[in-house]
């Protein structure tokens, strides 16, 4: 399956469990359609096959389709399913029996809680055989939550850096953008980087550190030289969209701190638009949001607001946003979109969406800053004064200064 959303993965897993068979081909999808029809619930075999990636390319199902599947699973609708889903996606093997000795989230959680590193290594080894994306996503969230608060943080990070599955769970899946006291940056440089040989993973390390340094310390990282030497050998066409978005962001940061962004910003945005044409909507959100934040850091708000081609793409993203694709990237674009609308005194009425805390615990600082900023745009009277007097201090403390640049007149 190729689903981007853990909720959609969980829904598909529950459906297969309820049906009692896997959906791996068109025949399975047809059988599923027939079972649903017996309950007066109708989805075509082709739609079911596409939802499971049997028919390429995968596309996120329409909400009406998700509502039908949710009702078959005894939920009111898709939204009710999401609201009732905990941060541990459904899996029939969540609780192991003596006869089952595979990877278990429950055992992982216990090993983390007791900081039993020997047991944790065994659990991680078993995780290598698990192909359930929703379960792996949850494992990464679980590990991230424990690492952030652990008194043995250094030891945990070193252990994770010693295994490929540890890389996947923490450094490549659970990317801690909050990076309190630079613990994540330091772990990337000291533990993760020496273990990886893939140049695109090295690119991710340099880009992450450069972005953190730029936004939180207001300077260009010394790793910009390594970044430039490495990217001279790489091809943007081979990048994952996260690598691509970080690459473009860092090019803007380098020009900004070298004082030449005034001459190059249009070239960066033109490349951004060109690269975005082959990406899905949720992937475009990441590409645009990171570059927007970098440009806002250097006060290019009006230039961005008046760059029509970029804004047309962002308008499309905002107007077509879907609940299952909410991300911090789309959250950034929402604040930008609202600010731009108010700047041009648009009469469009827009109700901001809000993303759930559980799935964004590693980006809570930026999420909170965005919510403060959105609130400040709609507030009046004493509420507006309270927000105005506190927002600047919060953004500066947490290194989210691009928000302030966006709101400034």
N, C-alpha and C positions, 0 to 999 in steps of 0.2 A: 504493500500500500504506500501511496505517496502523499498522504494527507499532511498539511502543514500544521493543523490545529490539533492539540492533544484531546480536545473535546470531541472532535470528529473521529479521531482514532478510537477513543473510548466507545463512541456510539457504534462504530463498525464492529468492534470486538464484542460488545454486548449483543448485537444483532446476530452474529455468528454463533455465539453461545446459546442464545434463545432458539435459533434454528436447529442447532445440533450438527451443523456442517460448515466447512470453510467455503468462501466464495473465491475460487481461483480461476474460473473460466466462464464462458457465456452460458453453458449448461447449468452451472451452479446458480448464476444470476437469474436464469429463467425459473428454476425451481423456487428460488426465494420469492420472485414475483408472484408465483402461483400461491405460495403459502400466505403472503400478505393479502392477496385477493380473496381468500377464504374468509378473512376478517373484514372484508369490504374496504380494504386499504389498497390503493392502486399506484404502483410505480412500475415503469417499464423495465424489462430485463436490461436494455441498453443503458438506462440511467443507473441502475444498480451496478452494472459492470464498470461503468466509468467511475463511480464513487470508490470502487475498490482498486482502481488502476488497471483492471483487466483490459479495458478499452483505453487506448492512449489518444491524446494526452489527458492526464488527470485534470479535472476541473472541480472546484468546490461546488457541491450540489446547491440548488436553489433552496431557499428556506422552506418552501412548501414540501419539498422532498424530505428534508430533515424533520419536519413536523410529522409526516406520515410514519417515518421510522420510529420517532420518539413515542408516538401513540401506540404503535405495536408493542413497544417495550413498557407500556403502562404509565407513560408520562403524559401530561396534558399537551405538551408541544415541545419543540426544540429548546425554547427558552427555559421551560420547566426542567428539562433534562440537564442543561448547563448549570442552573441554579442549584440542583440537587447533587451535582457531581462534586465530590471533594477534590482536594489537590492530589489525591491518589486515584488515578483512573482505574476503572473496574478491571479486574483480572481474576479469573477463576482459581489461579494458583497463588493468590496473594498470601494465603495462609498455607504453609507447607505441612504435609503429614509425614509420618515416618517412611512412607513409601515414595515420597517425592523429594528429590535432593537437588533441585535446580536452583536458579537464582530467585531470591525472595526479598521483596522490599521490607518485609517485617524483620527479617534477620539482619538486613543492612542497617535498618534503623536502630536495632538493639546494639549492634557492634559500634555504631557511631555514638550512641548515648553513653555506653560504657567506655568509650575510647579504647576498645580492644583492637589494637592494630593488627595483631596476628590473625584474628578472626576476620577483620576487614579485608585483609589481603586475600583470604580464601573466598570471601563473598565477591570481591571484584573479579577474581578469576572465573567464577561461575557466570558472571554477568556477560562475559565475552560470547557466550553461546546464546544469549537472548536477543531475538530480533524484533521484539515488540517495541515500536517507537514510543508509544505512550508510556510504557513502563520505564524505558530508558530516560525519557524526559523527566519523569517523576523522580527517578533515582538521582539525576543531576540536581534537581531542585532540593531534594532531601540533603544531599551532601553539601551543597552550597549553604543551606541554612545552618548546618552544624559547624562548618568550617568558619563561618563569619563570627560565631560566638565562642568558639573553643579556646580554652586556655593552652591547648597544645596545637595551636594553629600551624606553627612552623612544621611540626612533625607530620601533621596530616597532609600539608601541601607537598612535602618531600615524598611522602608515600604515594600520593596521586601522580606525581611527576615520574615515578619509576615504572608506571605501567601504561600501556596504550589505552586501556579502558578508563584509567584514571584521567588521561588527557581528554578523552571524549566527554566524560562526565563533568569535569570541572573547567578545564581551560578552554575547551572548544564548544561546550554546550552551555554551561553556567558561567557566563562572563559577567563578573561583578563590576558594573560601571560605577557604583558608589565608591568602591576602592578606598575605604576608610583607612587613613594613615598610610596610604599607598601599599597596603599589604598585597593586593592583587598584582600591581605593577612589579613589585619586588619579587614575587613568586614567579611571574612570567620570565623575568630576566635571569634570576638565580637558579630556578629549578626546572622550568619548562623548556626554555630556549636551548640549554645545553643538550637536551635529550632529543630534539626534533631535527630531522634532516630535510624535510620538505620545505622548499623556499617560500611557498605561499603561507605556511604556518609561521615561518619567521617574519613574513610581511605583516601578519596579524599582530605579532608581538610588538614590532617597531611602531606600527600605526596606533595601537592601543596606548602605548606609553607616550607617544607624541601628542595624541589628543588630550590625555589626562594632564600632561604638563602644560599644554597651551591654555586649557580652560581653567585649571585650578591654580597654576603658578604664573600665568600670564607671561610665558616665555617660550622660546623654541627649544625643544629637547635636543640634547647632544646626540641623540640617536638618529637625527635627520640625515646624517652622512651615511650611516648604515642603510637607512631607508632608500636613499638615492642610488647607492651602489647596487642594492638588491633589485630595485625596480627597473634598472637599466637592462636587466637580464630577463625580465618577466613580461608576460603578455596579458593585457587586461581581459582579453577574450577567454582566457583560461581561469579567471577568477570566479569564485563563489560570490554571490551578490553582496554579502557582508564584507568580504575582502575588497571588492570593487568600491563599495561606498567609503570604506576607511582610506583606501588609496587616494581617491579624489579629495576627500577631506584634508588629508595631509599635504597634498599639493597646494591647496588653498592656504593652509596654515603656514607653510614655508614662505609662500609669496607675501602673506600678510606680515609676518615678522621680519621679512627682508625689505619691506617697504615698497614692493612692486605690484601689489594686488590691484591698485588703481588701473594699471596697464593690462592686467591679465584676467580680470574677473569675468569679462564677457567670453573669453576663450574657454574658461573653466565651465561656465554655464552651458555653452554650446556643446561641449563634450559631454556634459551631464545629460542633456536632452538626447543626444545621439545614442549614448550608452543605454538609456532607459527604454528605448523602443522595443527591445527584445525581452524586457522583464515583465513579470506579473505585477499586478497592482500593489500587492503587499511588499514585493521586492523593490519597486520604485520608491515606496515610502521611505525605506532605509537609505537609498541612494540620495534622495532629495534632502531628507532631514539632516543628515550629517554635514552635507555641504552648506545648507542654510545656516546651521549653527556656527560653522567656521566663518562664514562671511559676516554674520551678525556680530561676531566677536570683534570685528574690525570696523563696525559701524556702517555696513553697506545695506541698511534697511531700505532706503528709498530706491536704490538701484534694483534690489530684488522685487520690490512692490511694482516696479514699472517694467519688469522683464516679462512681457506678455506670454511668450511661449512656455516659460516655466510655470507661470501662474495658471495657465489653461490646464496643464497637466495636474497641478495640485488641486484645482477645482474639481477635476474628474475624480481624483482619489478621494476627496472629502465627501463628495456627493454619492459615491458608490461604496463607501466604507460599509463593512459587514461585521456583525458582532463577533464572529469567530476569528476575524483577522485583526482585532484590536491589538495594537503594539505601541510601545513607547515612541516609535518612529511616527506612527499616525497621530499620536498624541501631540508630538512636536508640530506636525503640519496643521493640526487643528488650531493650536494657539496662533500660529503664523496666519492661517486663513482668517480667523476672527479679527486679529489685529489689522490685517490688510483691509478687510471689509469696513472696519470702523475708520481707518485712515482715509478711505475714499467715500465715507459716509454712505455706504451701501444700505439699501432698505430691506435687504434679505434678512429674514428672521431664521436663526439657526439655534437649535438646542444642542449644546455640547454633550458628547458622550463621556462616560467615565469608565476607566478600566479597573479591574479587580486587584486588590492588593496582593493576594496570594501568588499570582503568576508574575508579579513584577517586583518581588522583594529585593532583587539585585539592582534595581533602578529606582529605588524609592525616593531618593533625593530629587532627581529630575522630575519624577512624576509629581511629587508634592509641590515643587516650584511652579510647574505648569498649572496645577490646580489653583494655587495662590494667584497666579497671573490672570487666569481666566476669570476668577472671582473678582479681581480688582477691576477688570474691564466692564463688568456688569454691576458692580456695587455702587451705592450712593451714600451720602451723608457720613455718619460716624464709621460705618463699616468700611467705606472707601479710605478714610483717613487711617484706620487701624492697619488695613492691608498695606497701604503706601508706606507707613512708617516701619513696617516689619519685613516687607518683601525684599528690600535691598540688602539688609543684613543677612537674611537667610540665603539669598542667591550668592552673595560674596563668600559666605562661610562654606557653602557646599560646592563652590566652583561651577555655578550655573549662570554665569554672567551674561550669556547670550540672551537670556530671558529679559534682563534689564535693558539691553541694547534694543530689543524689539519693542519694548514698551515706552522707551524714551521718545519725547517729541522732537 
